[in-house]
């Protein structure tokens, strides 16, 4: 029995991308000033800093109406977005940045290395932008983040850590939040999917094969973070909707788990080690056996 692989190719099927409203999810409060405003495919998070809103990752343009709706439904105004932080330069995490910036005037942040790649690889990014429905577009980043930079607004200080692999400039993020006199350390690994570092993918994108080694080093780099609340930039990385269902059922601290971070990184490392040894046929079979539709509400799915 092979455990479900949450780190491979987890794109929704075409019928769901054609009808993006099928990806819409209920927004909700996670803890303190932290909220989920994402969809079934891609996570987005909102932080109410007391001096404006920070949004971590935004979806493709087709899913933007449901992001805006989510912000309103939890009691905030999209015009109060001050910062938009993008974890890595993939269109499903930045596709509607320019549109949101047009509404709010928000300042945008992304890792300096990914910014450079976006500027120098216009054709590749244009192809990626067109691969999803709607007018997705690259953006000019206001602040180019370097390893260790702090993004501060109001009551929130986010530490940005360079963790290359998923992209050449992926950034992971860590900060503290408070609720009822308790402080919780929040962490989000910036890009856990490893399909983009296959030898074939790196050659197609004209990226260095050294990224395969960097991916493993990135896991080691953040291994000792003492994370109380782990987030993911895809729902299937931290079982966000399963935890929400537990909250609805009365488990107030469903998102608080100080052991999850290392469990997640261990699963990621083990899966990645196996992946590097797979043949193309084995990889193709893995993707078929771990599909997007299998994951929703079945986070312990096992293949026969």
C-alpha positions in Angstrom: 0.0 0.0 0.0 1.4 3.3 -1.0 0.4 6.4 0.9 -1.2 9.3 -1.1 1.4 11.6 -2.5 0.5 15.2 -1.8 3.6 16.7 -3.4 3.3 15.6 -7.0 1.2 17.1 -9.8 -2.0 18.2 -8.1 -3.6 20.4 -10.8 -7.5 20.2 -10.8 -9.1 18.5 -13.8 -10.0 20.6 -16.8 -13.7 20.6 -16.0 -13.0 22.3 -12.7 -10.7 24.8 -14.2 -13.3 25.6 -16.9 -15.8 26.2 -14.1 -13.7 27.9 -11.5 -16.7 28.4 -9.2 -16.4 24.7 -8.4 -13.2 25.5 -6.5 -14.7 28.1 -4.2 -14.5 27.4 -0.4 -15.9 29.0 2.7 -13.5 31.5 4.3 -12.9 31.2 8.0 -10.7 32.3 10.9 -7.8 30.0 11.7 -6.5 31.7 14.9 -6.1 35.2 16.2 -5.7 37.6 13.3 -5.2 34.8 10.7 -7.8 33.8 8.2 -8.2 31.3 5.3 -9.5 32.9 2.1 -8.3 30.4 -0.5 -9.9 27.8 -2.7 -9.8 24.0 -3.0 -6.8 24.2 -5.3 -4.7 27.0 -3.9 -4.5 28.5 -0.4 -4.5 32.2 0.3 -4.2 33.6 3.8 -5.2 37.0 5.2 -3.6 38.6 8.3 -5.3 41.6 9.9 -2.4 43.6 11.3 -4.4 46.4 12.8 -2.9 48.8 10.3 -4.0 47.1 7.1 -4.3 43.6 5.6 -1.5 41.3 4.4 -2.4 38.6 1.8 -0.1 35.6 1.4 -0.4 34.2 -2.1 -3.3 35.0 -4.5 -4.9 32.7 -7.1 -5.3 32.8 -10.9 -7.5 35.6 -12.3 -10.4 33.2 -12.8 -10.6 32.5 -9.1 -10.2 36.1 -8.0 -14.0 36.8 -7.6 -14.1 34.1 -4.9 -11.1 35.6 -3.2 -12.7 39.0 -3.1 -16.0 37.5 -1.9 -14.1 35.7 0.9 -12.5 38.9 2.1 -15.8 40.6 2.3 -17.5 37.6 4.0 -15.0 37.6 6.9 -15.6 41.3 7.5 -12.8 43.0 5.7 -12.6 45.4 2.7 -10.3 44.5 -0.2 -9.3 48.1 -0.4 -7.5 47.7 2.9 -5.0 45.3 1.5 -1.6 46.9 2.1 0.8 44.1 1.3 0.6 41.1 -1.1 3.4 38.5 -0.4 3.9 35.9 -3.1 5.7 32.7 -2.0 7.1 31.7 -5.4 6.8 32.6 -9.1 4.1 30.2 -10.2 1.0 31.6 -11.8 -1.4 29.8 -9.4 0.1 32.0 -6.6 0.4 35.4 -8.4 -2.1 35.3 -11.3 -4.3 38.1 -10.0 -1.7 40.3 -8.2 -2.0 43.1 -10.7 -5.8 43.1 -10.5 -5.7 43.2 -6.7 -3.1 45.9 -6.8 -5.4 48.0 -9.1 -8.2 47.7 -6.4 -6.1 48.3 -3.3 -2.8 49.9 -4.2 -1.1 47.2 -2.2 2.7 46.9 -2.2 3.9 43.6 -3.6 6.7 41.3 -2.3 8.4 38.3 -3.8 11.9 36.6 -3.5 14.6 38.5 -5.4 15.8 35.4 -7.2 12.3 34.6 -8.5 11.9 38.2 -9.5 15.1 38.0 -11.6 13.9 34.7 -13.2 10.5 36.3 -14.1 12.3 39.3 -15.7 14.7 37.1 -17.7 12.4 34.3 -18.8 9.6 36.3 -20.4 8.5 33.6 -22.9 8.4 30.8 -20.3 6.3 32.9 -17.9 4.0 34.1 -20.7 3.4 30.4 -21.6 2.7 29.6 -18.0 0.3 32.6 -17.6 -1.6 31.4 -20.7 -1.8 27.8 -19.5 -4.6 28.8 -17.0 -7.9 30.3 -18.0 -8.3 34.0 -17.9 -5.9 36.9 -18.3 -3.1 35.9 -15.9 -0.1 38.1 -16.1 3.3 38.5 -14.5 3.9 41.6 -12.3 6.6 44.0 -11.4 7.5 43.4 -7.7 7.7 46.4 -5.4 10.0 44.7 -2.9 12.5 42.0 -3.8 13.0 39.9 -0.8 16.3 38.4 0.3 17.0 35.6 2.7 16.2 36.7 6.3 14.3 39.8 5.4 11.5 40.9 7.7 8.2 42.2 6.4 6.5 44.3 9.1 3.1 45.9 9.2 1.1 46.7 12.3 1.2 43.9 14.8 2.9 41.4 12.4 6.5 40.7 11.6 7.0 38.0 8.9 10.5 36.5 8.5 11.2 35.4 4.9 13.5 32.5 4.4 14.9 31.5 1.0 14.1 27.8 0.4 14.8 27.1 -3.3 13.6 24.0 -5.1 10.0 24.3 -6.2 11.2 27.4 -7.9 14.7 28.9 -8.0 13.7 31.7 -5.5 10.9 30.1 -3.3 10.5 31.8 0.1 9.1 30.3 3.3 7.5 32.5 5.9 7.4 32.5 9.7 5.7 34.9 12.2 4.0 35.0 15.6 0.3 35.7 16.3 -1.5 36.0 19.7 -4.8 34.9 20.9 -6.1 34.9 24.5 -2.7 35.8 25.9 -1.0 33.0 24.1 1.6 33.3 21.4 1.7 30.9 18.5 4.5 30.5 15.9 3.2 30.2 12.4 5.1 28.7 9.5 4.4 28.0 5.8 6.8 26.1 3.6 7.0 28.2 0.4 6.8 25.4 -2.2 6.5 21.7 -1.5 5.6 20.2 -4.9 8.6 18.5 -6.4 7.4 17.8 -10.0 9.0 21.1 -11.0 12.5 19.8 -10.2 12.4 16.7 -12.3 15.3 16.6 -14.7 13.0 17.0 -17.7 11.2 20.0 -16.1 14.4 21.8 -15.2 15.8 21.2 -18.8 12.5 22.5 -20.3 12.7 25.6 -18.1 16.4 26.2 -18.6 17.0 26.0 -14.9 20.0 24.5 -13.2 20.0 20.8 -12.3 21.5 21.9 -9.0 18.0 22.8 -7.8 17.5 19.1 -7.1 20.2 19.3 -4.5 19.0 22.7 -3.2 15.5 21.3 -2.6 16.9 18.8 -0.1 19.0 21.5 1.6 16.0 23.8 1.9 14.2 21.1 4.0 17.2 20.9 6.3 17.4 24.7 6.5 13.9 25.1 8.1 13.9 21.8 10.0 14.4 23.3 13.4 11.6 25.9 13.2 9.4 25.5 16.2 6.1 25.9 14.4 2.8 25.7 16.3 0.5 26.4 13.4 1.5 25.0 10.0 0.0 26.5 6.9 0.4 25.3 3.3 0.2 27.2 0.0 -2.0 24.3 -1.2 -4.8 22.9 1.0 -3.6 19.3 0.6 -0.2 20.3 2.2 -1.7 21.0 5.6 -5.2 19.4 5.4 -6.7 22.8 6.0 -10.3 21.9 5.2 -10.2 18.8 7.3 -9.0 20.9 10.2 -11.8 23.4 9.6 -14.3 20.6 9.8 -12.8 19.6 13.1 -13.2 23.2 14.3 -16.8 23.2 13.3 -17.3 20.0 15.3 -15.9 21.7 18.4 -12.1 21.2 18.3 -11.1 24.8 19.0 -7.3 24.2 18.5 -7.5 22.0 15.4 -4.8 24.0 13.7 -2.4 24.0 16.7 0.0 21.0 16.4 3.7 21.5 17.3 4.6 18.2 15.8 3.1 18.7 12.3 6.0 20.7 10.9 8.5 17.9 11.3 6.0 15.3 10.2 5.3 17.3 7.0 9.0 17.9 6.3 9.8 14.2 6.9 7.0 13.1 4.5 8.3 15.7 2.0 11.9 14.5 2.2 11.0 10.8 2.0 8.7 11.4 -1.0 11.3 13.5 -2.7 14.0 10.9 -2.2 11.8 8.3 -3.8 10.9 10.6 -6.6 14.5 11.3 -7.7 14.9 7.5 -8.2 11.8 7.0 -10.2 11.6 6.3 -14.0 9.4 8.5 -16.1 6.8 5.7 -16.3 6.8 5.4 -12.5 6.3 9.1 -12.1 3.4 9.1 -14.6 1.8 6.3 -12.6 2.3 8.1 -9.4 0.5 11.1 -10.7 -2.4 8.9 -11.9 -2.7 7.3 -8.5 -2.6 10.5 -6.6 -5.1 12.9 -8.2 -6.6 16.1 -7.1 -10.2 14.7 -6.9 -9.0 11.9 -4.7 -7.7 14.3 -2.1 -10.6 16.5 -1.1 -11.9 15.2 2.3 -9.8 12.0 2.0 -6.5 13.1 3.4 -5.5 9.6 4.4 -6.2 8.2 1.0 -4.2 5.1 0.1 -3.7 3.5 -3.3 -4.5 -0.1 -3.9 
